[in-house]
C-alpha cells in the first residue's frame, strides 16, 4: 500500500498524529509549570512541607496517570462501538476541557484539570495506534514512534509560552502554559474530524462498500482495490480476538508475552525524561533564587527539547534497536551523575548544568529509548495478541509514569542527595534490565 505521492488524507493523518504527541507533552510541561506557579506547591518543594502541601503536589503529579488509567478502557470501548474517529475526537475534547479547567486561578483546578486531561491522554494511548495502523500503510513502524518522540516539543512549547506569559503577567504563567495543550488539542480535533473512519472498523461490521470508500479517500482507487482484501482479513482476525483473562495467563506464550510488554515499558520509562519535564522548571527557579522560572534558561531549554523532538521523530526507529536502548539509558545515568556537581556551582553555571542535565534526560528517553522500543518491538507482537497488548500497554504505561514522576519528586522533599542516589540506582537497574531482560523479551516476541 505504498503510493508515490501522499493524499491529503494521509497528510492530515500525519499532522494529527504529530499534534497528539505534542499535546501529550504540552500537558506534562504545563503540569511542571503549575508546580512552580502554585504557592502551596512551591512551599512544599522549597521548605519543610506540611501534609496538605505535599498532598497537593502529589495529586498534581498523579492526576494525569490516574486519568489515563480511567480513560483508556472507556475510550477503547467507545472506539469499538462508534468508531476510531469519534473516540479520537472525544480524547481531544477531554484534553482541551482539562487544559481549560487547569488554567483557572484556583488551588485545586490544576489537579481537576490534569485528571480530565489524563482521561483524554489515556484515550489517545489506545486509540491513536489503531488510527495509525488502520489508516496508514506503515502503522507502528514509523508513525507511532513519531507520536511519542514529539512529546518534548509540546513540553518545550508549554514551557516557553508559560515562562514568557509569567514574565509579562505575573501570577498567570501556569495559565498561559495550559494554553499550549488547549490549542493543540483543539487543532487535533479539527483534523481528526476531517479524516474518514477506518476501513477496518467498517469491514468488521460487514460494511465493505464504506470500507472501500474510506480506502479510496486515504490511498486512492488503485491501492484501495488491492488493499480491501487485506482489510477484510485483518478485520476478521480482530473480531476473533478476545480480552485476556486470568486463565489465559496459564498459557506459557501468553504469560511470557505479557511479561515482555512489562519489561519494555519499564525500560522506556526508567531514563526519567518525563520526570525531567515535570521538575526542570522548579529546579531552574530554585537554583535561580526566584519565585518564577528565569526567562533565558527556560527558553534555551524549551528550544533544546524541540530540537530533541525533531531528532527523535526523524530517525529510523527500527535500526540498531538494542544499541539505542543501551545508549539512551547510559546517557540518562550520566546526566544524573552530573547533578552531583550542582552543589559546587552557583548562578549561571548552575543554570547551565541544569539545562544540560534536563536535555540529556529527555534526549535519552525520547530520542533513543522510546522510539527504539515502540518502532522496533511493537510490530513483533503476534496478531492474536495485538488488542490485548494495546490494552495492557494502556494500563502499564500510566503505572510506570506514576512511579517515574512521583518517585523523584517525593525524594526531593526528603533530601537532594538522597534523591540523586536513589535515582542513580534506578538508572543502573534500568541498565541491567536492558542488558539482561530486553534480549529475552525480544526473542519472546519474535
C-alpha positions as CSV (number, residue, x, y, z in Angstrom):
1,X,0.0,0.0,0.0
2,X,2.7,2.5,-0.9
3,X,1.9,5.4,-3.1
4,X,4.2,7.7,-5.0
5,X,2.5,10.8,-3.5
6,X,0.7,11.2,-0.3
7,X,-3.0,12.0,-0.4
8,X,-4.4,14.9,1.5
9,X,-6.0,12.5,4.0
10,X,-2.6,10.9,4.6
11,X,-1.0,14.3,5.2
12,X,-3.8,15.3,7.6
13,X,-3.3,12.0,9.4
14,X,0.4,12.6,9.9
15,X,-0.2,16.1,11.2
16,X,-2.9,14.9,13.5
17,X,-0.7,12.2,15.0
18,X,2.1,14.8,15.4
19,X,-0.3,17.1,17.3
20,X,-1.3,14.2,19.5
21,X,2.3,13.8,20.6
22,X,2.9,17.5,21.2
23,X,-0.4,17.7,23.1
24,X,0.6,15.0,25.4
25,X,4.0,16.6,26.1
26,X,2.4,20.0,26.5
27,X,0.1,18.7,29.2
28,X,3.1,17.4,31.2
29,X,5.0,20.6,30.6
30,X,2.1,22.7,31.9
31,X,2.0,20.5,35.0
32,X,5.7,21.2,35.6
33,X,5.0,25.0,35.5
34,X,2.0,24.5,37.7
35,X,4.3,23.2,40.4
36,X,6.2,26.5,40.3
37,X,3.2,28.7,40.0
38,X,1.2,27.3,42.8
39,X,2.1,28.9,46.1
40,X,1.3,25.9,48.2
41,X,3.2,23.5,45.9
42,X,6.2,25.9,45.8
43,X,6.3,25.9,49.6
44,X,6.2,22.1,49.6
45,X,9.2,22.0,47.3
46,X,11.3,24.7,48.9
47,X,10.7,24.4,52.6
48,X,9.6,21.9,55.2
49,X,6.3,20.7,53.7
50,X,3.1,20.2,55.5
51,X,0.9,17.2,54.9
52,X,-1.6,19.4,52.9
53,X,1.0,20.9,50.6
54,X,2.8,17.6,50.0
55,X,-0.6,16.0,49.2
56,X,-1.4,18.8,46.7
57,X,2.0,18.3,44.9
58,X,1.5,14.5,44.8
59,X,-2.1,14.9,43.5
60,X,-1.0,17.3,40.8
61,X,1.7,14.9,39.5
62,X,-0.5,11.8,39.8
63,X,-3.6,13.4,38.1
64,X,-2.5,12.6,34.5
65,X,-1.5,8.9,35.1
66,X,-4.7,8.3,37.1
67,X,-6.8,9.9,34.5
68,X,-5.1,7.8,31.8
69,X,-5.9,4.6,33.7
70,X,-9.5,5.6,33.9
71,X,-9.9,6.9,30.4
72,X,-8.2,4.2,28.3
73,X,-10.7,1.4,28.8
74,X,-13.7,3.6,28.4
75,X,-12.5,5.2,25.2
76,X,-11.3,1.8,23.9
77,X,-14.9,0.6,24.2
78,X,-16.1,3.7,22.5
79,X,-13.7,3.2,19.6
80,X,-15.2,-0.3,19.1
81,X,-18.8,0.8,19.5
82,X,-18.9,4.0,17.4
83,X,-15.6,4.2,15.6
84,X,-12.0,5.2,15.9
85,X,-12.6,8.8,14.7
86,X,-15.3,9.7,17.4
87,X,-13.1,8.1,20.1
88,X,-10.1,10.2,19.0
89,X,-12.3,13.3,18.8
90,X,-13.6,12.6,22.3
91,X,-10.0,12.3,23.6
92,X,-9.1,15.6,22.2
93,X,-12.1,17.3,23.7
94,X,-11.3,15.9,27.1
95,X,-7.7,17.2,26.9
96,X,-9.0,20.6,25.8
97,X,-11.6,20.7,28.7
98,X,-8.9,19.6,31.2
99,X,-6.5,22.3,30.0
100,X,-9.1,25.0,30.2
101,X,-10.1,23.8,33.7
102,X,-6.4,23.8,34.9
103,X,-5.9,27.3,33.6
104,X,-8.4,28.7,36.1
105,X,-6.7,30.5,39.0
106,X,-7.8,28.2,41.8
107,X,-5.8,26.0,44.1
108,X,-7.2,22.6,43.1
109,X,-8.2,23.3,39.5
110,X,-4.8,22.1,38.4
111,X,-5.5,18.7,39.9
112,X,-9.0,18.5,38.4
113,X,-7.9,19.7,35.0
114,X,-5.0,17.3,35.0
115,X,-7.3,14.5,35.8
116,X,-9.7,15.4,32.9
117,X,-6.8,15.9,30.5
118,X,-5.4,12.5,31.6
119,X,-8.7,10.9,30.5
120,X,-8.1,12.2,27.0
121,X,-4.4,11.1,27.1
122,X,-5.5,7.6,28.1
123,X,-7.8,7.6,25.1
124,X,-5.0,8.7,22.8
125,X,-2.8,6.0,24.2
126,X,-5.1,3.2,23.0
127,X,-6.9,4.9,20.0
128,X,-4.0,6.5,18.2
129,X,-2.2,3.2,17.4
130,X,-5.4,2.0,15.8
131,X,-5.7,5.1,13.6
132,X,-2.0,4.8,12.6
133,X,-2.3,1.1,11.9
134,X,-5.6,1.2,10.0
135,X,-5.3,4.4,8.1
136,X,-1.6,4.3,7.1
137,X,0.4,1.7,5.2
138,X,3.3,1.9,7.7
139,X,1.4,1.9,11.0
140,X,3.5,1.2,14.1
141,X,6.8,1.1,12.2
142,X,7.1,4.8,11.7
143,X,4.0,6.8,12.9
144,X,3.5,5.7,16.5
145,X,7.2,6.1,17.4
146,X,7.0,9.6,15.9
147,X,4.0,10.4,18.1
148,X,5.8,9.5,21.3
149,X,9.0,11.2,20.2
150,X,7.3,14.5,19.7
151,X,6.3,14.9,23.4
152,X,9.4,17.0,24.3
153,X,8.3,19.6,21.6
154,X,5.0,20.0,23.3
155,X,6.6,20.3,26.7
156,X,9.0,22.9,25.4
157,X,6.2,24.9,23.8
158,X,4.3,24.9,27.1
159,X,7.4,25.9,29.0
160,X,8.3,28.7,26.6
161,X,4.7,30.1,26.5
162,X,4.2,29.8,30.2
163,X,7.5,31.4,31.2
164,X,7.1,34.2,28.8
165,X,3.5,34.8,29.9
166,X,4.5,34.7,33.6
167,X,7.2,37.3,32.9
168,X,4.6,39.6,31.2
169,X,1.7,38.8,33.5
170,X,3.0,37.8,37.0
171,X,0.8,35.0,38.5
172,X,-0.6,33.8,35.2
173,X,2.4,31.8,34.0
174,X,0.7,28.4,34.5
175,X,-2.5,29.6,32.9
176,X,-0.5,30.6,29.8
177,X,1.2,27.3,29.8
178,X,-2.1,25.4,29.7
179,X,-3.0,27.3,26.5
180,X,-0.5,25.2,24.6
181,X,-2.2,21.8,25.1
182,X,-5.6,23.6,24.7
183,X,-4.7,24.9,21.3
184,X,-3.0,21.8,20.1
185,X,-5.9,19.5,21.3
186,X,-8.5,21.7,19.5
187,X,-6.4,21.7,16.3
188,X,-6.1,17.9,16.5
189,X,-9.9,17.6,16.9
190,X,-10.4,19.6,13.8
191,X,-8.0,17.4,11.8
192,X,-9.4,14.1,13.0
193,X,-12.9,15.3,12.2
194,X,-11.8,15.7,8.6
195,X,-10.5,12.1,8.4
196,X,-12.6,9.1,7.3
197,X,-13.5,6.3,9.6
198,X,-11.0,3.5,9.4
199,X,-11.8,0.8,6.8
200,X,-11.1,-1.9,9.4
201,X,-14.0,-0.7,11.6
202,X,-16.4,-0.7,8.6
203,X,-15.2,-4.2,7.5
204,X,-15.7,-5.6,11.0
205,X,-19.4,-4.7,10.7
206,X,-19.8,-6.0,7.2
207,X,-19.9,-2.6,5.5
208,X,-17.5,-3.4,2.8
209,X,-18.7,-0.6,0.5
210,X,-17.9,2.0,3.2
211,X,-14.6,0.4,3.9
212,X,-13.7,0.6,0.2
213,X,-14.7,4.3,0.0
214,X,-12.5,5.0,3.1
215,X,-9.6,3.3,1.4
216,X,-10.1,5.4,-1.7
217,X,-10.1,8.6,0.3
218,X,-6.8,7.7,2.0
219,X,-4.8,5.8,-0.6
220,X,-6.6,6.2,-4.0
221,X,-8.7,4.0,-6.1
222,X,-5.9,1.7,-7.3
223,X,-4.5,1.0,-3.9
224,X,-8.0,0.6,-2.5
225,X,-8.8,-2.2,-4.9
226,X,-5.7,-4.2,-3.7
227,X,-6.0,-3.3,0.0
228,X,-9.6,-4.2,0.6
229,X,-8.8,-7.9,0.8
230,X,-6.1,-7.3,3.5
231,X,-8.5,-5.1,5.4
232,X,-11.2,-7.8,5.4
233,X,-8.6,-10.4,6.6
234,X,-7.3,-8.2,9.4
235,X,-10.8,-7.2,10.5
236,X,-11.7,-10.8,10.7
237,X,-8.7,-11.5,12.9
238,X,-9.6,-8.6,15.2
239,X,-13.2,-10.0,15.6
240,X,-11.8,-13.4,16.6
241,X,-9.6,-11.9,19.4
242,X,-10.9,-11.8,23.0
243,X,-9.6,-9.9,26.0
244,X,-7.0,-11.8,28.1
245,X,-8.2,-13.3,31.3
246,X,-6.5,-14.9,34.3
247,X,-6.9,-18.3,32.8
248,X,-5.2,-17.2,29.6
249,X,-2.0,-16.4,31.7
250,X,-1.6,-20.1,32.3
251,X,-0.6,-20.4,28.7
252,X,3.2,-20.1,28.6
253,X,3.4,-18.0,25.4
254,X,0.7,-15.6,26.6
255,X,2.3,-15.2,30.0
256,X,5.8,-14.6,28.6
257,X,4.4,-12.0,26.1
258,X,2.7,-10.1,28.8
259,X,5.8,-10.1,30.9
260,X,7.8,-9.0,27.9
261,X,5.5,-6.0,27.5
262,X,6.0,-5.0,31.1
263,X,9.8,-5.2,30.7
264,X,9.6,-2.9,27.6
265,X,7.5,-0.3,29.4
266,X,9.9,-0.3,32.4
267,X,12.9,0.1,30.0
268,X,11.2,3.0,28.3
269,X,10.3,4.9,31.5
270,X,13.3,4.5,33.7
271,X,15.5,7.0,31.9
272,X,13.3,9.6,33.7
273,X,12.9,12.0,30.9
274,X,9.3,12.6,31.9
275,X,10.4,13.4,35.5
276,X,12.8,16.0,34.0
277,X,10.0,17.6,32.0
278,X,7.9,18.0,35.2
279,X,10.7,19.0,37.7
280,X,13.0,21.1,35.5
281,X,11.0,24.3,35.8
282,X,11.0,24.1,39.6
283,X,14.8,23.3,39.6
284,X,15.5,26.3,37.4
285,X,13.5,28.6,39.7
286,X,15.1,27.2,42.9
287,X,18.7,27.5,41.6
288,X,17.9,30.9,40.2
289,X,16.7,32.1,43.6
290,X,13.5,33.5,42.2
291,X,9.8,32.9,42.7
292,X,9.3,32.3,39.0
293,X,11.4,30.4,36.4
294,X,14.2,32.6,34.9
295,X,13.4,33.5,31.4
296,X,16.5,32.8,29.3
297,X,17.3,29.4,30.8
298,X,13.7,28.3,30.2
299,X,13.7,29.5,26.6
300,X,17.0,27.8,25.9
301,X,15.7,24.5,27.5
302,X,12.4,24.8,25.5
303,X,14.4,25.2,22.3
304,X,16.6,22.2,23.2
305,X,13.6,20.0,23.8
306,X,12.1,21.0,20.5
307,X,15.4,20.0,18.7
308,X,15.5,16.7,20.5
309,X,11.9,16.0,19.5
310,X,12.7,16.7,15.9
311,X,15.7,14.4,16.0
312,X,13.7,11.6,17.7
313,X,10.8,11.9,15.2
314,X,13.0,11.7,12.1
315,X,15.3,8.8,12.9
316,X,14.5,5.3,11.7
317,X,13.5,3.6,14.9
318,X,13.8,0.0,13.7
319,X,17.6,0.2,13.2
320,X,20.2,-0.7,15.9
321,X,17.4,-1.1,18.4
322,X,19.5,-2.6,21.2
323,X,22.3,-0.1,20.8
324,X,19.8,2.8,21.1
325,X,18.3,1.4,24.3
326,X,21.6,0.9,26.0
327,X,22.9,4.3,24.8
328,X,19.9,6.2,25.9
329,X,19.9,4.6,29.3
330,X,23.6,5.2,29.7
331,X,23.2,8.9,28.7
332,X,20.5,9.3,31.3
333,X,22.7,7.8,34.0
334,X,25.5,10.2,33.1
335,X,23.0,13.1,33.5
336,X,22.1,12.0,37.0
337,X,25.8,11.8,37.9
338,X,26.3,15.4,36.7
339,X,23.8,16.6,39.3
340,X,26.4,15.9,42.0
341,X,28.3,19.0,40.7
342,X,25.3,21.2,41.4
343,X,26.3,21.9,45.0
344,X,29.6,23.4,43.8
345,X,28.1,25.7,41.2
346,X,26.1,28.9,41.6
347,X,24.4,31.4,39.4
348,X,24.8,31.0,35.6
349,X,27.0,27.8,36.0
350,X,24.3,26.0,38.0
351,X,21.6,27.0,35.5
352,X,23.7,25.8,32.5
353,X,24.3,22.5,34.3
354,X,20.5,22.0,34.9
355,X,19.9,22.7,31.2
356,X,22.4,20.1,30.2
357,X,21.0,17.5,32.6
358,X,17.4,18.1,31.6
359,X,18.4,17.9,27.9
360,X,20.3,14.6,28.5
361,X,17.5,13.0,30.4
362,X,14.9,14.0,27.9
363,X,17.1,13.0,25.0
364,X,18.0,9.7,26.5
365,X,14.3,8.7,26.8
366,X,12.6,10.3,23.9
367,X,15.3,10.3,21.2
368,X,16.9,6.9,22.0
369,X,14.8,4.6,24.1
370,X,11.2,5.3,23.4
371,X,11.3,5.3,19.5
372,X,13.5,2.1,19.6
373,X,11.1,0.2,21.8
374,X,8.0,1.4,20.1
375,X,9.1,1.2,16.5
376,X,11.2,-1.9,16.6
377,X,9.3,-4.1,19.0
378,X,5.6,-3.3,18.7
379,X,5.4,-4.9,15.2
380,X,6.7,-8.1,16.6
381,X,3.6,-8.6,18.7
382,X,1.6,-11.6,17.2
383,X,-1.7,-10.6,15.6
384,X,-3.7,-12.7,18.1
385,X,-2.3,-10.7,21.0
386,X,-2.4,-7.2,19.4
387,X,-5.6,-6.0,21.1
388,X,-4.6,-7.4,24.4
389,X,-1.1,-5.9,24.1
390,X,-2.5,-2.5,23.4
391,X,-4.8,-2.7,26.4
392,X,-2.0,-4.0,28.6
393,X,0.2,-1.1,27.5
394,X,-2.5,1.4,28.2
395,X,-2.6,0.1,31.8
396,X,1.1,-0.5,32.4
397,X,2.3,2.9,31.0
398,X,0.4,5.1,33.4
399,X,1.5,3.0,36.3
400,X,5.1,3.3,35.3
401,X,4.7,7.0,34.7
402,X,3.3,7.4,38.2
403,X,6.4,5.8,39.7
404,X,8.8,7.6,37.4
405,X,7.3,11.1,38.2
406,X,6.2,10.8,41.8
407,X,9.3,8.9,43.0
408,X,11.9,11.7,42.3
409,X,9.5,14.4,43.4
410,X,8.9,12.8,46.8
411,X,12.6,12.1,47.3
412,X,13.4,15.8,46.6
413,X,11.2,16.6,49.6
414,X,13.5,14.4,51.8
415,X,16.9,15.3,50.5
416,X,18.6,16.2,47.2
417,X,21.5,13.9,47.9
418,X,19.1,11.0,48.7
419,X,17.1,11.8,45.6
420,X,20.3,11.6,43.4
421,X,21.4,8.4,45.0
422,X,18.1,6.6,44.6
423,X,17.6,7.9,41.0
424,X,21.1,6.8,40.0
425,X,20.3,3.4,41.5
426,X,17.2,3.2,39.3
427,X,19.3,4.2,36.3
428,X,21.7,1.3,37.0
429,X,18.7,-1.0,37.5
430,X,17.4,0.1,34.1
431,X,20.8,-0.6,32.5
432,X,20.8,-4.1,34.0
433,X,17.3,-4.6,32.9
434,X,18.1,-3.6,29.4
435,X,21.2,-5.8,29.4
436,X,19.6,-8.9,30.9
437,X,15.9,-8.9,30.2
438,X,15.5,-6.9,26.9
439,X,17.1,-9.5,24.6
440,X,15.0,-12.2,26.1
441,X,11.9,-10.1,25.7
442,X,12.7,-9.5,22.0
443,X,13.2,-13.2,21.5
444,X,9.8,-14.0,23.0
445,X,8.1,-11.5,20.7
446,X,9.9,-12.8,17.5
